[in-house]
Amino acid sequence: MFGKKQPAARSRKSGSRHHKKKHRKKPSVDDTLDDFVVEEIEIGDVGGGVAIESDTVRTRAKRVSRAGIRTMVFWIGLTLLIAAAAMATRGLWPPDETRFVSMAWEMWVRQDWMRPVLNGEVQTTQAPLVLWAVLAGWKILGVNDWWPRALPALCGLAAMVATQRLARRFWPEETNVIRYVPLILIGSGMWAFSLTLTLPYMPVVLLVVLTMLALEAMAAARPLAWTYTGLLIGAGVLAAGPEFLIYVGPAALTAPFWCSDGQPKKWRWTPQLLKTLVVAAIPVGFWLYTTVPSREALFALASGSWVQPLSLFYAHGAWWWYLFLIPFVFLPWSVWPLPWLRLWDSRTEPTDRGLLFTVMWGLPSIILLSVLSVRQPQLLLPIFPAYAMAIAWLLLREEHAQDGEEGLFAGMAVPALLIGGVLAVLPGLPRIELLPAFLWDLSPLVGVGVAAVGIGLTFLPGVRLRERISTIAVTVMFAAVVGSFVFGYEFRNRYQLNVLADTVSRIEAKHFPLAVVGPYEGEFQFLGRLYRPIAVLDKEGVPDWVAGHPDGVLLTYSDGWQPLGAAANKPLYEARLGAHSVRLWSADIALSR
């Protein structure tokens, strides 16, 4: 991988592999058919040779093609099951998902598609492209809550198809690598979870992979590739802000190193990139020019970060935070020993350009992301396809597909034992602030169960590597579906958001002024289909607002400011919102004792 082999080392390595082959199990029928078809094609391609064309060859080729179709239907089905379970069991999570959809709703109400707005205020740090996709769907389908929730899953599916196509560009002869890349993506816990989040991250992943496809075409000197590469980069900046360049910039700058056949020449590549950036600047510049009213605001928009931290995760870890997150984010593949062993065995082999491409895509992106003030796991999603391509190549390339397949570390038995043991003893250990609190709330029986699965795996008869990958993907899908039902049930009990939104909507319909005392991130704007902003007050501003709106209604949080008359009066309405409750008070008792 990192250099050319020496002749002696090559001889020893080949001898070692020859020894391993004696103990390999008999190839499967699918493997035999794949090899036979490849040999037939190679014989037919030899100049002046005899081309073998028969009904048998064509039949076997069709079988191989059908195997690819079956795999595609399999991972598409897993994706749709995960998305359908989430849509059926839970609503929009506050404040992240409700905030995003509320911005789209206010743009719809105002009929102003150019500027994202939340509770009447223009959001100068919000990229608009994914909001435009939501609005376009509403234009065709009518305003609904399922289209914004389905959009990330559809973009995730498209990203999986694009990743498969990207793998085919670099390894056109590696059928299994191409076929199983999407399964490795859907078998990643963070990917499966993010498919159901009504947020811009999956659309950004799709644009990153499409840009990588365009970059590869541009590096191969395909006509006008620089044009659509620039348009995709411009669309990516409109979807994720300037941070989009973090994901595509390193691969673009290092293209002369990972391209094949010496293309492109370094001295020709720089002008191509400059042309691409000019094209990318056109849609971004047009949107900025038509949206931002002043030069000061334009500078703030262009130089400010468009990364929105999620309340789901800790947002401001140290510069090394991603080193801590990566093993968790890339579960379960990050704890499977076999890919790491394959990577170690490949260190003396000639560098594969596809693997070099994934390294140039993923590693610099992680380093650059560490510079940002917000460091959260969802920001790693755009490099998941690079990680999946590398794992697929290490596990399934034809040359080493069976090396070490029957060893102790070939399966997930050892990782399951270790993880189960840690989960079993963790509730009895002191709390570690860096780790999620729910780990200490788990019963030790959960860890015992995981360890028992690991013990069971050690006694299972050997299965093919592709079957292991499929089993992992199905297991992650099952966990995601069960998690949707569990968290959906807990969400309905802990967040009475729809009932609150309906109450607030009725208050607006009766034209009563409404104000929130404390933080407000648009939780009710879309769910209540509100047409007017809600006034946001601090406790010092309550007297003046009540004096100007004696017939108004105040919304307060149980852990925040309460009216002076709260002890002697009941609120007009009270509902649970997470760990606290929301209360509605009539303005005439807000300051009474």
N, C-alpha and C positions, 0 to 999 in steps of 0.2 A: 504493500500500500504506500509506504513512504519512500521507497527507493527500489532500484533494480536488484534482483537477486544475484548473488554470486553463484557460479556454476556448481560449486560443491554444495552450497545450501540448497540449491534447486534439486540436486540429486537426492540428498537426504530427505527433503520434503516429499518428493515424489515417491521415494521408497516407503516413507511412513504412510502416505495415502494408499499405496498399493497394499500395504499390510492391513489397513482399515477395511479396504474393500472386501477382503476375505470374510469379514465378519458382518458385512451388511446384509440386511434382509433382502429378500427377493423384491425387485421393483414391482410396483402396482401395475394394474392393467392400463390405467390412464398414463402413467409414466412411459410404459412401453409404446403405447400408441403415439404419444407426443414425439418420442425419439424416432419412431419409424417414419412419421410424416416429415420431420426435419430432414432425415437422411434421404427420403425420396425427393424432397425439394432440392436438396443440394446436388443430387445426381442429375436432376433435370436441368440445373443451372450451369453445369460444366460445359464450357464451349466445345462444341463438336461431339459431346457425349450423347448417350442414348437417353432420351427423356421417357420416363416410365409414366404412362398415363393409363390408368385402369379404373374400373368401377370400384375396386377394393380400396385404392388409394383415396379416391374422392369420398367414399363412405367414411373412411377413418378420419379424413380431414374435417368432415362435417361433425363427427363425434367430438373432436377436439374443440371445434367452434361452439358446439352446444354446451360443452363443459364451461367455457367462458361465459356464455349467456346464463347458465344456471348460477354461476358465482355472482354475476351482476344482479340477477333477480334476488339472490340471497341477501346481499348487503343493502340493496334498496329496500327490501322488506324489513330488515332490522331497523333502518333509519326511520321508516314510516311508522313502525310500531312505537319507537321511542317518542317521536313527535306527537302521535295520536294520543298516547297515554298522558303526556303532559297537558295537552289541550283539553282532554276530557276531565282531568282531575284537579286542576288548579287554575286560578285566575292570574291576573297581572300582579307581580310582586312589587310592593312599594319599597323604597321610593324610586328604584332604578327604572323598572319597566314602565310604571305609570308615568314617570317623568318624560320618557321618550315618546310614548304614544300621545301624551297630552300636548307635546309640542306639535306633533302632526295635526292633532285636532284643532288647535288654535290657528295654525296656518290654513286649515280648511275653512274654518269659520270666517277668517279675515279675507279669504280668497287671495292671500299673498303667499305665493310659493317660494319666494326668494329668500325670505328672512325667517329663520326659526324663532318662535316666540313661546315663552312660558309665562303664564299668568300675567299677560299683558306686556312683558318685558322682552325686548329683543335679546337673543342669546348669541353674542358675538363670538363665542368660542365653540359653537356647535356646528359641525360639518353637516351640509344639508342633503347630500345625495341619497342616503338611505331613507330620509324623510320623504324625498320626492318619490321614491319607489312605493312607500306606503300610500301617499296621496294618489299616485297613478292607479294603484289597485282599487282605492276607494272610488275613483272616478269611473271605473269600469263596473265594479261589483257593488257599489254603494258603501256607506260607512258601516263598518262592522268591527268586531274585536278579533275575529279569527284570522283575517288576512295579515295584520302586523305580526301575529304569532306564527303563522305558517311561513312567512317570508324567510326567517333565518334557516329553517329546516330545508327549504327549497334551495337556498344559496349553499347550504352545506352539502346537499346532494350534488349540485352543479360543481362545487369545488372538488368533490371526490372524483367525479368524471374527469375534470381537468387535470387532477393529479395523476390519474391513470394515463391520460394522454401524455403528460410530461414524462412519466416513467418510460413510456414507449419511445419517446424521442431519444432517450439516453441508452436504453437497453432494449432495442427492437427485437432481439432474439430470445430474451428472457421472458417466456410466456407466463410462468408462474409469478414472477416479480410483478409484472403488469397486472395480472389478474387479482392478486391479493393485497395490493396497496390500499384499496378502499376498505378492506376488512380490518387492516391494521389501524386505519383512522377511526372507524366506528367502534373498534375494540379498545380505544383510549377513553378512559373515564371522563376526562375533562372535555374531550370533543363531544361525547354523547350528552353530557350535561349542557354544553353551550348550544347545542342544536335547538334547545327549547327556550332559550332566553330571547325575549323580545328586545333586542339591542343590536347595534350596528356591527358587531364583531364578525359574525359569519359572512355577511356581504363583503366586508373588508378582506377576509380570507380568500373569498372567490376572486376578488380583483387582484390580490397578490399573486395567486396561482396563474391567472390569465396573463398578468404582466410577465411572469417568468416564461410562459410559453412564447410570448411575443419576443422576449429578449433572446431566447434560443433561436427563434426564426431570424431575428435581426443578426445574430452572430453567425448564422449560416448563410448570410448575404442573400436572403430571400427578398424579392422586390417589394418595396414600400413597407417593409416590416417596421422600419423606424417610425413610420407615420402612426400605425395603430398601437405601437409601443408607447408613443407619446400621449395618445389619447387615453390609453389605459392608465398611465401614470397620473394624468390630469384628473381622471375620474376617481382614482384612488385618493388623491389629495382632497377632493371634494367629499369623499366618504370618511376619511380618517384624519384629515389635516396634514400638516407637514411631516408628522411622524410616519406617514406611509413610506417616505423615502428611506426610513430606517430598515424596512423589510426588503426593499428592492434595490437600494443603492449599492450595497456591498457586492451583490451578484453582478450588477451592471458594470461596476468598475473593474471587476476581476475577470470579465468575460474572456479576454485573450488567454487566460490560463486554463480555463475549463473547456474551451471549445476544442473541437477535433480538427485535424488536418491543417493545423496552423492558422485557422481562420478565427477571428479576424486579426489582421496585422495591428499591432499596437498603435502605429502611427495613423492608421485609418479609423480606429475605433473611437478616438476622442472626438473627431468632427461628427461622427454618427450620434454619439451621445448628446452633443451640443444641439444638434438638430432635433433630437427627441425631446429635450428639455424645452426647446422653443415651442414645439407642438403642445407639450403638456401645459405650458403657461397660458395658452390661449383660453381654454374653458375656465381655468381658475381665475385669470385676470378679468375675464368678462363678468363672472359672478361677483368678484370683489368690487369692480367698478360700478355695477348696477345696484349693489346692496349697501355698501358702506358710505355714509354721508360725508365723512371728513377724513383728512389725511391722518390725523391722530388716531382715529378709530381703525383706519386701514392698517397702520403700522402695528397697532395692538393686536389686530386680528392675524396679521401675517406672522408676527413674531411670538405670539402666545401659544401655549400648549392646548391642543384640542383633545387631549386624552382625558376622558371622564372617569374618575375612580368609582368603583362600585361599592355600595355599602355592605355587600356580601363578604368582602375580604378586607383584610388589613392593608392599608394603602401606602404607608411610608416606611418600608423596611430599609435597612442599611444597604450600602452599595453591593454587598454580597448576597442580597436577599434572593436573587434568582438561583444562585447556587443551592440554596436551601429548598426552593420551590420545585426545581426541575425534577427530582426523583418522585415527588408527589403528583406533579402535573402530568407526567408521562406514564403514570401507572396504567396497566400492569407491565408494560414492555420494559420499563426502566429497571424492574427487579428480576427480569428473566435472565438468567446467567448465559444462556446460549448465544444471544447476539453479541454480548461482550467477549465471549470466548472466540467467536468467529472474527470479531474485529481484531483481537490480539493475534490470531493466526494469520491475518492478512497484512500485518505490518511490513513484511519483507517482499510483498508482491508489488508489481508495477501499479502506480496510482490509477484507479479507475476514474474516468472523467465525470461519470455520473455521481459517484460518491464525493469527488472533489467539489462538484457543483452544490450538493446538499450542505457540505461543510461551509462553503463560501456564502451560502444563503443563511444558514442558521446561526453559526457561531458569532460572526460580527454583529448580527442583529441583537443577540443576547447582550453583548458587551455594550452596544449603543443604548439599548433599553435601560441598562443599569445607570445611565447618566440622568435619565428623567427622574423627576421628583416622585412620580407615582410609579410604584412597582407592584403590580398585581398579576395573578396567573392568567387572566383572560388576554393580557397583552402578548402572551406567548403563542396564542392560537395561530397567527399567520405563519409561524415556522413549523407547525405540526405536519404539513405535507412534506417538508424536507425531512423531518424526522422519520415519517412513515416510509418514505422512499429509501432511506438509508437502512432501516430495519428490514424491509422487504428484500433488499439486495443482499444483505448479510445472511438472511435466513434461507432464501429461495433461489439464489442464482444457481444455474445448472451445474457449474463446476464443483461446488462444495455443498450441494443440497443435503447430503446425508452425512457429512463429517460431524462426528460427535453426537449424532442423533439418538443413540442408545445409551449415552452416558448418564450419570447421576444428575447432572445439571442441564439435561436436555429439556426437562419439563418444568412445571411450576411447583413441584412438590416442596423443594427446599425453601423457596421464597414464602410459600403458604405457611410452612411450619414456623419460620422466623416471624412473619407478620402476626400470625395467630398468637405466638408466645408473647410478643410485645403488647398486643391488645389485651391479653389476659392479665398481665401484671400492671399495666399502666394505671388503672383506676386506683390502685393502692399506693402509687408514688406521688410525691409532691407535684403540684400544678406547675407546668412549664408554660410561660406566657406566650412563647412563640408558636405553640401548637394550638389547634382549635379546641375550644372548651368542651365541645360535645364528646371528645374522646374520653374524657374523665366521667362522663355520664353513662357510657356504655357498660353493659353488664359484662363481667369477665367471661360469661358463657359465650359471648360473641367471639372472643379470641379463641376460646376452646373449640368452637365450631369451625373456625377458619383453619386452626391447626389440624383438626380431624380430617378436613378436606385434604390437606397436604399429605397426611398419613395415608389416606385412601388412594391418592394419586400415585404414591410410590409402589403400590401393589397392582395397579392397573396394567394390563398387557400393553406392549408398545404400540403406539399409533403413529401415523405419518405426521410429518411436520405441518403439512397443510391442514390436517384435521385438528391439530392442536390450536392453530391460529383461528380456525372457525369456531372451535369450542370456547376460546377466550372471548371472541366477539359476541357469541351468544350469551355467555355469562355476563358480560358488561351490559348487553341489552336487557337481560332479565333484571339485573340490579337497578338499571335506570327506570324500568317500568315499575318495579316494586317501590323504588324510591319515590316515584311520582305519586303513587297511591298513598304512601305513608305521609309524605310532605304535603300532599293535597289535602288530606284529612286534617293534619295539624294546621294548615294555612286557614282552612275554613273556620276552625275553632278560634284561632288566635287573631285573625284579621277579618273583621266584619266590614270590609271595605265597600262592598257593593251596597250594603244597607245604608252605610253612612253617605255614600255618593248619591243614592236615591233621595235621602232626606235633604241633603244640601241642594239637590236639583229642585225639589219642591219649594224650598225657601226662595230660590232664585225666581221660580215661576210666579211666586206671589209678590215679587218685586220688593222683598225685604232686603235691606243692605246686610252684607255678611263680611265679617272680618275674622282673621285667624291671629291669635296671640301666640307668637312663637314661630318656629321654622315651618315653612310650607314649600313643597317642591312639586306642586301641581298634581297631588294624588287624586283629586276629585274632578279635575277639568274634563278628562275624557270619559271616565266612568259615569259621571253625572251629566255629561253632555252640556257643560256650562257654556254660556255665551258671553259672560262678563268676568273680568278678573276678580279675585277675592283680595280684599285689603289685608296686608300683612303688617301687624303692629308689634311693637315691644310694649312692656308694661307701662312705660312712661307715656306712650301715645294713646292709651286706652281712654283716659278722661276726655280728651279733645274729640276723639272719634265718637264716643257715646253722646257728647253734647251736640254734635252735628248730625247724629243718626239715632234719635231716641227710640225709633221703631226697629232698630237693627238687631242682629243676632251675632253673638260672639262665640267663636269656636276655640276651646282651650284643651290642653293636654294635661292629664292627671299628674304628670311629673313636673309641670311648669306652673305658671301664674294662674291663680284662681280668683274669681270675683270676691269682693269683701262679704257679700251676702251668701256665699256658697254654703256655709255651715247651716244656715237657717232655711235654705231653699233647695229644692231639687232641680237639677238641670232639665231643660226641655227634652233632651234626648242624650243618651249615653251608650256608647258601643266600644267594644274592645278593639285595639289596634296594636298588635304585638304585645310587648310586655306592659303597655300602659293602656289607657282608655281615652277616648275623645268625648268631650262634653259640649253641648250647645246650651247657651245661656241667653235669656232675653236681656237686651241692653238696659232695661229699666231697673234690673236688680244687680247689674254689674258693679255698681259702686255703692249700693245700699248695704247697711249693716243689719 
